[in-house]
Amino acid sequence: MKQLNKIIYLKAELLLTSALVIGGDSDDTADLTPLRDYNGNPFIPGTSMAGALRDFALKAGLDEKLVNTLFGYTLRARSSVESFHSKVVIHDCFAQENLQTATRDMVALDEKTKTAKPHSKFDVELIPRGAKFDFRIELITYKGDDPKLEECFLSLMKAMSNEKIRLGAKRRRGWGKFRLDKVKCEKLDFLKPEDIKRWMDFSWDTIKTGNGEIAAAPELSLNKTIWEIPFSIPGALLIRSYQDFGEDDAVMFKENDEPMIPATSFTGCLRKACFDIVYYDLKLQDPELVLNHIFGYVNETEKTSQASKLFVEDIILCSKKEASYTRNKINRFTGGTEDSALFTNKPIYNSNGKIEIEFSAELEPWIQQLLCYALLDIGQGIVPLGGETSIGRGILSIDPKDIPSPEAGGSALYEYLKNNPKREAAQ
């Protein structure tokens, strides 16, 4: 039996900085619901956290052998199985208080008609931003283990504290962001008798504070490019919430009582702008292949899929100016109102926010160009966002100077738009 060398105990508060869902089964509430504990409260399983940590470690460039040693592995050959247990113990993360979940309605829209695609409507039950969980993790090393294991572990804890790791579903659409707060860390060295005694009487409630080693650990990060683009809403915007109607027939989507543009909604708008360019301007007859390459896809029939190349964040709007707007449907023959056609909407007005798009630094230049011109179209009102766009809602204003201009890649897209910089809205 190997001799114990060191144990590192770490305890923290895990704070969600965006919505989260780690999917369970569908039910009457939604098509995708969070996993729940024995009290019916959503929780974060340790297996999900382990998978997120392992994936980040590999993408951040850590040696695969070191990562396998840290998190364990199983290798199956024709006649044998080689496996090794994880040196990291990750506890399930339980909520600090009873959580009130929220449900988001989502649908995929046809780029040409802006109508819902068949069989594309689904609901997701989310754990909202701001929820807090208890986080506990241990690193157990033995005599003869690689000393880099401890450094790797501490670097991963630092990455979690700096909000660099994501969890759960729809991570590329603004979900699953978190950070560790109130971190307490204690390291026990089994060459010291007093630490052995401390280990025998150890309790998580009495863990000592010592974050110096985490602060000094090497930084881990992915090779990413981040675009942060401020915008304003000079008029009104309505992205419907289907949960909080009240006295109005349609209200603006909110989370924690803050108006928000969900990342899924903005990504749909960005995809529409890209579609208009490649279909109407470049006359590409099958733009779906190009769009799927950028934004990802799932083909249930052929059982194929690809992740999106973009991480798009939820957009918190800075202003809460709202006003109910009542409208009638008018009979075009008589000029009178139609029966049962009075409805009231409550959009927000004169707000502002910041678009945040993240992607790999190796993203193809032609894709970056396409995104830039798509953002220009959105920022000039050519491609509006949200509902009621036919009556002037959903116009965003973006200063062209705030949109990045990546170097030309010699693509047909660049050559076309260089000679045709101004266009009319696609009909």
C-alpha positions, 0 to 999 in steps of 0.5 A: 500500500502506498504511503500518504503524502499530502491532502489538500482540503478546499472549501468555498461558496460557489456563486452562479454568475449566469443561469445553469442547467445540468439536465435531468429528465423532462416533466410537465414543467419543461423539456429539460430540468435540473437534477434534484437532490432527495429534498427536491432541490437542484444540485450540482453533481461532483461528476459534472464538476470533474468533467468540466475541470478535466476538459478545461485542463486539457484545453488549457494545454496541461500534459494529458498524462498529468491530467489522467493521473490527477482525474483517473483513467480507464484504458481498454485493450483487446484482452485487458483493462487498465484503470487508475482512480482519481486523486481528486475527490469532488463532493456534490454541491448542494444549494445553501437555501431553497432555490426558485427555478425559472423556465425559458421558452426557446424556439428555432426560427427559419432565417427566411421567414422568421417563423418557427421551424417545425418541432423546434419548440422546447422549454428549459428549467434553469437555476437562475443567476445568483444562486449559491452552493457549498463547494468541497474538494480534496486532493490526495497524493501519495509518496512518489507522485509527481509534484506537479499534481499539486501545482496543477490542482491549485491552478485549476482552483484559481481558474474556478475562482477567476470564472474561467470554467463553465458547467452544464448545458448551453455553455456557448450560449451564456449559461454555466458561468460561476466563480468560487468565493470565500475560499478556505484551503488547508494542506496536511503534510503526513511527514508532520505528526501534528498534521496527522493528528489534525487529519484524524480529527478533521472537520469541514466546519473547522477548516483553516484559511490559507489562500496564499498558495492558490494566489501564487499558482500559475495561471491557466487560460484558453487561447481566446479572443473576446469582443465586447461591443457596447450598444444602445436601444434608441427606441423600444425592445420586446423579447417576450417572456412567457412566464410573467404576464400579469396584466399585460399580454406580453412583457420583456424577458427578465432574470432577477427582475433585470431586463435581459437579452438572452444569448440564445435570442441574440445568437439567433439575430446574429445568425439571421444577419449572417444568413442575409449576407451569404444568401442575398448578397453572395447568392449562396444557394445553400447557406445552411452549411456555412451557418452550421459550421459557425453556429453549430447544429444537431441532426437528430436523423443522422445522429450528427452534431457540431458545437458552435465556434462562438460563446455568446453571453446573456446581455444584461440591460442597464435601463429599466424604463418600461411602459405599457402600449395598448393596440387594437386590430382594425378592420381594413374594410370598415375602419372599426376595431375587431372584436377581442383584438385589444392587447397590451404589450410592455417593452423597454425603452431607451436602454443600453448594454454590451454584446460579448462574443468569445471565440478561439484565437484560431477562428478562420478570418473569413468567419470573423469578417462575416461576424463583423459585417453581420454586427454592422447590419444589426447596429445599423437597424438592418436586422432587428432583434426580438418581437414586433420588428414590423412596427419598429421594435428591436433596433440596436445602435452600434458605433461602427468604431466599436466593431473589431476589424480583423485582417482580410483573409482574401475571401469572396466575402471580403472582396464583395463587401469591400466593393459594396459597403452599403446595402438595403435591408433584405426583403 
